[in-house]
Amino acid sequence: MNILILGSGGREHSLAWAVMQNPKCDRLIVAPGNAGIAQIAECASLDIENGGAVVNFAEANAIDFVIVGPEAPLAAGVADRLREAGVLVFGPSAEAARLEASKSFTKEVCDASGASTAAYARFTKAAPAKAYIQEQGAPIVVKADGLAAGKGVIVAMDEQTALDAIDDMFGGAFGGAGAEVVIEEFMDGEEASLFVLCDGENILSIGTAQDHKRVGEGDTGLNTGGMGAYSPAPVLSAEIEARAMDEIIRPTMAEMKRRGAPFQGVLYAGLMIKDGQPRLVEYNVRFGDPECQVLMMRLGAQAMDLMHAAAEGRLDETRVNWADDHAMTVVMAANGYPGDYEKGSVIKGLDNLPEDSSNMVFHAGTKAVEGQIQAVGGRVLNVTARGATLQEARDRVYEMVDGVDWPEGFYRRDIGWRAL
């Protein structure tokens, strides 16, 4: 098969890495890709949010299967355009992608399906939103309704922080994403992620993970797109996972089908777990980043077969073959992230690190310039390893991190601390 992956981050590098291990892959193109992806696959310049351009590219390159990595092309309807053109694609329609693209839409679906989630209210003006915050008190959660690259959620532990968040959102800090705001009850507990594949009819769980969203050690400081992750998530026991499937995922999927927007792709449920009870924090309609890296490390070549089965509506014939192992990824980010950071610093030492089925450095914000790897993003590398235990995976991953020569970068040294 000729396969096209859309995206340029660590998620897409790990997807490409898994797909390349599958003997059914004859040719792999990633658009636009990055410096790490270019070492294992072809990269192509393409506007991945332009459905017509993606269709033309797929037809010109005899692409058999397209995997959409990020959320923005899904929200823009790229999967719809591919389906209309008869190109097999892994990823939901624009209507189904609203489960991530609109927080208020997700709340409506949860209300209609009875899926357990936080109490909420939605606002299009600052004054009533602030009055609601003052009435409810803190802690409280303020969310930009639309896509904000994982940064449009403020967990406010005091009232003033929540009020400031309202000013930021309605003031345009998150662009159009903040034109509507959802304010939620603060949910206490431990957060974890459950990943399921859906083919519009059938649902298959493909793993659990926990990530670290805060920039600082001990889960302190500003929210980021994720500073590291590990899989499986110990807090998501088989019993709690079964409850999440029965009480949250299946009712949601049934409601989406009832609305005429059956979901096909990967659904990533962020769950808050307390006293054995899971509640939905949010849905994402693509693999998490950096959770995808640990899932792909554990799934390997079968990941492509699973995604292909979901795209073709064959999940009822499919099962996941899990190794009894653990994986961890540590994000190396540019100094200053998630605020302002410099671009163009050179990363050395990568050639000396192992690259095999148990150890990989997945590139995110990198670019190759005159034979050197340069940092061009906030989150730049995902150093990833497997082990028989989480401690073994952790030991391996930090040994690799120590081999990276990049003074302009930083990372957290405590990834996995909750589980360990």
C-alpha positions as CSV (number, residue, x, y, z in Angstrom):
1,M,0.0,0.0,0.0
2,N,1.0,3.6,-0.6
3,I,0.3,5.5,2.6
4,L,0.1,9.3,3.3
5,I,0.3,10.6,6.9
6,L,-0.7,14.3,7.4
7,G,1.2,16.2,10.1
8,S,4.6,17.3,11.3
9,G,4.9,16.5,15.0
10,G,6.1,13.8,17.3
11,R,2.8,12.1,17.0
12,E,3.2,11.8,13.2
13,H,6.9,10.6,13.6
14,S,5.7,7.8,15.9
15,L,2.8,6.9,13.5
16,A,5.3,6.8,10.6
17,W,7.7,4.7,12.6
18,A,4.9,2.1,13.4
19,V,3.6,2.1,9.8
20,M,7.1,1.6,8.3
21,Q,7.4,-1.6,10.3
22,N,4.3,-3.1,8.6
23,P,5.2,-5.2,5.5
24,K,1.9,-4.0,3.9
25,C,3.5,-0.5,3.6
26,D,5.2,-0.2,0.2
27,R,5.6,3.6,0.2
28,L,5.1,6.2,2.9
29,I,4.8,9.9,2.4
30,V,4.4,12.3,5.4
31,A,3.2,15.9,4.7
32,P,4.8,18.1,5.7
33,G,6.9,16.0,8.1
34,N,10.0,17.0,10.0
35,A,13.7,16.3,10.2
36,G,13.3,13.0,12.1
37,I,10.5,11.8,9.8
38,A,12.7,12.6,6.7
39,Q,15.1,9.9,8.0
40,I,12.6,7.1,7.6
41,A,10.0,8.3,5.0
42,E,9.4,10.8,2.1
43,C,8.3,14.2,3.2
44,A,6.2,16.5,1.0
45,S,5.2,20.2,1.2
46,L,1.4,20.3,1.3
47,D,-1.3,22.5,2.9
48,I,-2.9,19.7,5.0
49,E,-5.9,21.8,5.9
50,N,-6.9,22.3,2.2
51,G,-9.0,19.2,1.4
52,G,-8.8,19.8,-2.4
53,A,-5.0,20.0,-2.3
54,V,-4.8,16.8,-0.2
55,V,-7.2,14.9,-2.6
56,N,-5.2,16.0,-5.6
57,F,-1.9,15.0,-3.9
58,A,-3.4,11.6,-3.0
59,E,-4.6,10.9,-6.5
60,A,-1.3,12.1,-8.1
61,N,0.7,9.8,-5.9
62,A,-1.7,6.7,-6.1
63,I,-2.2,6.9,-2.3
64,D,-4.3,3.9,-1.0
65,F,-4.7,5.0,2.6
66,V,-4.5,8.4,4.4
67,I,-3.9,8.8,8.2
68,V,-4.8,12.2,9.5
69,G,-2.6,13.1,12.5
70,P,-3.6,16.6,13.9
71,E,-7.1,17.9,14.8
72,A,-7.1,21.0,12.5
73,P,-7.4,19.2,9.2
74,L,-10.2,17.0,10.7
75,A,-12.1,20.1,11.9
76,A,-11.6,21.6,8.4
77,G,-13.3,18.6,6.7
78,V,-10.2,17.1,5.0
79,A,-11.4,13.5,5.8
80,D,-14.8,14.4,4.2
81,R,-13.1,15.5,1.0
82,L,-11.0,12.3,0.8
83,R,-14.1,10.1,1.3
84,E,-16.0,12.0,-1.3
85,A,-13.1,11.3,-3.7
86,G,-13.1,7.6,-2.9
87,V,-9.8,7.7,-0.9
88,L,-9.7,5.5,2.2
89,V,-9.0,7.7,5.2
90,F,-8.5,7.2,9.0
91,G,-10.1,10.1,10.7
92,P,-13.6,11.4,11.5
93,S,-15.8,13.7,9.5
94,A,-15.9,17.4,10.3
95,E,-19.2,17.0,12.0
96,A,-17.9,14.1,14.2
97,A,-14.7,16.1,14.8
98,R,-16.8,18.7,16.7
99,L,-16.3,16.4,19.7
100,E,-12.9,18.1,20.0
101,A,-13.5,21.3,17.9
102,S,-16.3,22.5,20.2
103,K,-16.4,22.0,24.0
104,S,-20.1,23.1,24.1
105,F,-21.0,20.5,21.4
106,T,-19.4,17.8,23.5
107,K,-21.4,18.9,26.5
108,E,-24.6,18.7,24.5
109,V,-23.7,15.2,23.4
110,C,-22.9,14.2,27.0
111,D,-26.2,15.6,28.2
112,A,-28.2,13.8,25.5
113,S,-26.4,10.4,26.0
114,G,-26.1,10.5,29.8
115,A,-22.2,10.3,29.7
116,S,-20.8,11.3,33.0
117,T,-19.0,14.6,32.9
118,A,-18.5,17.9,34.9
119,A,-21.4,20.3,35.4
120,Y,-21.0,23.4,33.1
121,A,-22.3,26.6,31.7
122,R,-21.5,28.3,28.4
123,F,-21.1,32.0,27.6
124,T,-20.5,34.3,24.6
125,K,-20.1,37.5,26.7
126,A,-17.6,38.3,29.5
127,A,-20.0,39.9,32.1
128,P,-22.3,37.0,32.6
129,A,-19.3,34.6,32.6
130,K,-17.6,36.6,35.4
131,A,-20.9,36.7,37.4
132,Y,-21.2,32.9,37.1
133,I,-17.6,32.5,38.3
134,Q,-18.2,34.8,41.3
135,E,-21.4,32.8,42.1
136,Q,-19.7,29.4,41.9
137,G,-16.3,30.3,43.4
138,A,-13.0,28.5,42.9
139,P,-11.5,26.1,42.1
140,I,-13.2,26.2,38.7
141,V,-12.2,25.4,35.0
142,V,-12.4,27.9,32.2
143,K,-12.2,26.5,28.6
144,A,-12.1,28.2,25.2
145,D,-14.8,26.5,23.2
146,G,-12.7,25.9,20.0
147,L,-9.4,24.5,19.1
148,A,-6.5,26.2,20.9
149,A,-3.6,23.7,20.4
150,G,-4.1,22.1,23.8
151,K,-3.6,25.5,25.6
152,G,-7.2,26.8,25.9
153,V,-8.0,25.3,29.3
154,I,-7.3,27.2,32.5
155,V,-7.7,25.3,35.8
156,A,-8.2,28.2,38.1
157,M,-7.5,27.5,41.8
158,D,-8.6,31.0,42.8
159,E,-11.3,33.3,41.5
160,Q,-9.0,36.0,40.1
161,T,-7.2,33.6,37.9
162,A,-10.6,32.5,36.4
163,L,-11.7,36.1,35.9
164,D,-8.4,36.9,34.2
165,A,-8.9,33.8,31.9
166,I,-12.3,35.3,30.8
167,D,-10.6,38.6,29.9
168,D,-7.9,36.7,28.0
169,M,-10.3,34.5,26.1
170,F,-12.8,37.2,25.1
171,G,-9.8,39.5,24.5
172,G,-8.6,37.3,21.7
173,A,-5.7,35.5,23.4
174,F,-6.9,32.2,21.7
175,G,-8.2,33.8,18.5
176,G,-11.6,32.5,17.3
177,A,-11.4,29.6,19.7
178,G,-12.3,31.9,22.6
179,A,-15.4,33.5,21.1
180,E,-17.4,31.2,23.2
181,V,-16.3,30.0,26.7
182,V,-17.4,26.9,28.7
183,I,-17.0,27.1,32.5
184,E,-16.9,23.8,34.3
185,E,-17.0,22.4,37.7
186,F,-13.6,21.5,39.0
187,M,-13.2,17.7,39.1
188,D,-10.9,16.3,41.7
189,G,-9.0,13.0,41.2
190,E,-6.4,11.4,39.0
191,E,-6.5,12.1,35.2
192,A,-5.7,9.4,32.6
193,S,-6.4,8.9,28.9
194,L,-8.3,6.0,27.2
195,F,-7.8,5.5,23.5
196,V,-10.4,3.6,21.4
197,L,-10.7,3.0,17.7
198,C,-14.2,3.4,16.2
199,D,-15.4,2.4,12.7
200,G,-18.9,4.1,12.9
201,E,-20.4,0.9,14.5
202,N,-17.8,-1.0,16.5
203,I,-15.4,0.2,19.2
204,L,-12.1,-1.3,20.2
205,S,-9.9,-0.2,23.1
206,I,-6.3,0.1,22.1
207,G,-4.6,1.3,25.3
208,T,-4.3,3.7,28.2
209,A,-1.8,6.4,29.0
210,Q,-1.1,9.3,31.4
211,D,0.6,12.5,30.4
212,H,2.1,15.4,32.3
213,K,0.6,18.7,31.1
214,R,2.3,21.1,33.5
215,V,5.7,22.5,32.5
216,G,7.3,22.1,36.0
217,E,8.3,19.1,38.1
218,G,5.7,17.9,40.5
219,D,3.0,18.9,38.0
220,T,3.4,22.7,38.7
221,G,3.5,25.7,36.5
222,L,1.7,26.5,33.2
223,N,-0.2,24.1,31.1
224,T,1.6,22.8,28.0
225,G,0.8,20.4,25.1
226,G,2.4,17.7,27.3
227,M,5.8,17.2,28.8
228,G,5.9,13.4,28.9
229,A,3.7,10.4,29.1
230,Y,3.7,6.7,29.9
231,S,1.6,3.6,29.1
232,P,-0.3,1.8,30.5
233,A,-1.9,4.0,33.1
234,P,-2.1,2.1,36.4
235,V,-5.1,4.1,37.6
236,L,-7.2,2.9,34.6
237,S,-7.8,-0.6,35.9
238,A,-9.7,-3.1,33.7
239,E,-12.8,-2.5,35.9
240,I,-12.6,1.3,35.6
241,E,-11.9,1.0,31.8
242,A,-15.0,-1.2,31.4
243,R,-17.1,1.4,33.3
244,A,-15.7,4.2,31.1
245,M,-16.6,2.2,27.9
246,D,-20.1,1.4,29.1
247,E,-21.0,4.7,30.8
248,I,-19.1,7.3,28.6
249,I,-17.7,6.0,25.3
250,R,-20.5,3.7,24.0
251,P,-23.3,6.2,24.9
252,T,-21.4,9.0,23.1
253,M,-20.8,6.9,20.0
254,A,-24.5,5.9,20.0
255,E,-25.6,9.5,20.2
256,M,-23.2,10.5,17.4
257,K,-24.7,7.8,15.2
258,R,-28.2,8.9,16.1
259,R,-27.3,12.5,15.0
260,G,-26.2,11.2,11.6
261,A,-22.5,11.7,12.3
262,P,-21.1,8.2,13.1
263,F,-17.5,8.4,14.4
264,Q,-14.7,6.8,12.5
265,G,-11.1,7.2,13.7
266,V,-9.5,7.3,17.1
267,L,-11.3,8.8,20.0
268,Y,-9.2,9.8,23.0
269,A,-11.1,10.3,26.2
270,G,-9.5,12.3,28.9
271,L,-10.9,10.9,32.1
272,M,-10.9,12.0,35.7
273,I,-11.0,9.1,38.1
274,K,-12.0,9.3,41.8
275,D,-13.2,6.5,44.0
276,G,-13.3,4.1,41.0
277,Q,-15.7,6.4,39.1
278,P,-14.5,7.8,35.7
279,R,-15.9,11.1,34.4
280,L,-15.2,12.7,31.1
281,V,-12.8,15.7,31.1
282,E,-12.7,16.1,27.3
283,Y,-12.6,14.2,24.0
284,N,-10.0,14.5,21.4
285,V,-10.6,13.1,17.9
286,R,-6.9,12.2,17.2
287,F,-4.0,10.5,19.0
288,G,-2.7,12.6,21.9
289,D,0.8,14.0,21.6
290,P,2.9,12.8,23.4
291,E,0.6,9.8,24.3
292,C,0.7,8.5,20.7
293,Q,4.5,8.0,21.1
294,V,4.1,5.5,23.9
295,L,1.1,3.8,22.3
296,M,3.0,3.3,19.0
297,M,6.1,2.1,20.8
298,R,3.9,-0.6,22.4
299,L,1.7,-1.4,19.4
300,G,4.4,-1.5,16.7
301,A,3.5,-2.7,13.2
302,Q,0.0,-3.8,14.2
303,A,-1.0,-0.1,14.6
304,M,-1.4,0.2,10.9
305,D,-3.6,-2.9,10.6
306,L,-5.8,-1.6,13.4
307,M,-6.2,1.8,11.8
308,H,-6.9,0.2,8.4
309,A,-9.6,-2.0,9.9
310,A,-11.2,1.0,11.5
311,A,-11.2,2.9,8.1
312,E,-12.8,-0.1,6.4
313,G,-15.4,-0.8,9.0
314,R,-13.8,-4.1,10.1
315,L,-13.1,-3.5,13.8
316,D,-15.4,-6.4,14.8
317,E,-12.8,-8.8,13.1
318,T,-9.9,-7.2,14.9
319,R,-8.1,-7.6,18.2
320,V,-5.1,-5.9,19.9
321,N,-2.1,-8.1,20.7
322,W,-0.5,-6.4,23.7
323,A,3.0,-7.2,25.0
324,D,3.1,-7.1,28.8
325,D,5.4,-4.1,28.8
326,H,5.6,-0.4,29.6
327,A,6.7,2.7,27.6
328,M,7.6,6.2,28.6
329,T,8.4,9.3,26.6
330,V,10.1,12.5,27.9
331,V,9.6,15.8,26.0
332,M,12.6,17.9,25.4
333,A,11.4,21.5,24.9
334,A,13.1,24.8,24.0
335,N,14.0,27.1,26.9
336,G,11.1,29.5,27.6
337,Y,8.4,27.1,26.4
338,P,5.3,27.4,26.8
339,G,6.1,31.1,26.6
340,D,8.5,32.7,24.1
341,Y,11.5,30.7,22.9
342,E,14.3,31.0,20.5
343,K,14.4,29.0,17.2
344,G,17.5,27.7,15.4
345,S,19.6,26.2,18.1
346,V,21.5,23.1,17.1
347,I,20.9,19.7,18.7
348,K,23.8,17.3,18.9
349,G,24.3,13.7,20.1
350,L,21.3,12.2,18.4
351,D,23.4,9.9,16.2
352,N,24.8,8.2,19.2
353,L,21.4,7.1,20.6
354,P,19.9,3.7,19.9
355,E,17.0,3.4,17.4
356,D,15.2,0.1,17.6
357,S,11.9,-1.5,18.8
358,S,12.5,-0.4,22.4
359,N,14.3,2.9,22.0
360,M,13.5,5.9,19.8
361,V,13.8,9.6,19.6
362,F,10.7,11.0,17.9
363,H,11.2,14.5,16.4
364,A,8.5,17.2,16.9
365,G,9.8,20.7,16.2
366,T,13.0,20.0,14.2
367,K,14.4,21.0,10.8
368,A,17.5,19.7,9.0
369,V,19.8,22.6,7.9
370,E,23.2,21.8,6.2
371,G,23.4,18.4,7.9
372,Q,22.5,19.7,11.4
373,I,19.3,19.2,13.3
374,Q,17.9,22.5,14.5
375,A,15.1,23.2,17.0
376,V,12.3,25.2,15.4
377,G,9.4,24.5,17.8
378,G,8.4,24.7,21.5
379,R,8.3,20.9,22.1
380,V,11.2,19.6,20.0
381,L,12.0,15.9,20.8
382,N,10.2,12.9,22.4
383,V,12.8,10.6,23.9
384,T,10.9,7.2,24.2
385,A,11.7,3.8,25.6
386,R,10.1,0.5,26.5
387,G,10.8,-1.8,29.4
388,A,9.5,-4.8,31.2
389,T,8.5,-2.4,34.0
390,L,7.8,1.3,34.1
391,Q,10.9,1.8,36.2
392,E,13.0,0.0,33.5
393,A,11.4,2.2,30.8
394,R,12.1,5.3,32.9
395,D,15.8,4.3,33.5
396,R,16.3,3.8,29.8
397,V,14.6,6.9,28.7
398,Y,16.6,9.2,31.0
399,E,19.8,7.5,30.0
400,M,19.0,8.5,26.4
401,V,18.0,12.0,27.4
402,D,21.4,12.5,29.1
403,G,23.0,11.6,25.7
404,V,21.3,14.6,24.0
405,D,23.6,17.6,23.7
406,W,21.3,20.6,23.6
407,P,22.0,23.4,26.2
408,E,19.1,25.5,24.8
409,G,16.5,22.8,25.8
410,F,15.0,21.6,29.0
411,Y,12.9,18.6,30.3
412,R,11.2,17.3,33.4
413,R,13.1,14.7,35.4
414,D,10.0,13.3,37.1
415,I,7.9,11.8,34.3
416,G,5.9,8.9,35.7
417,W,6.2,10.0,39.4
418,R,2.6,9.3,40.2
419,A,2.8,5.7,39.0
420,L,6.3,5.1,40.5
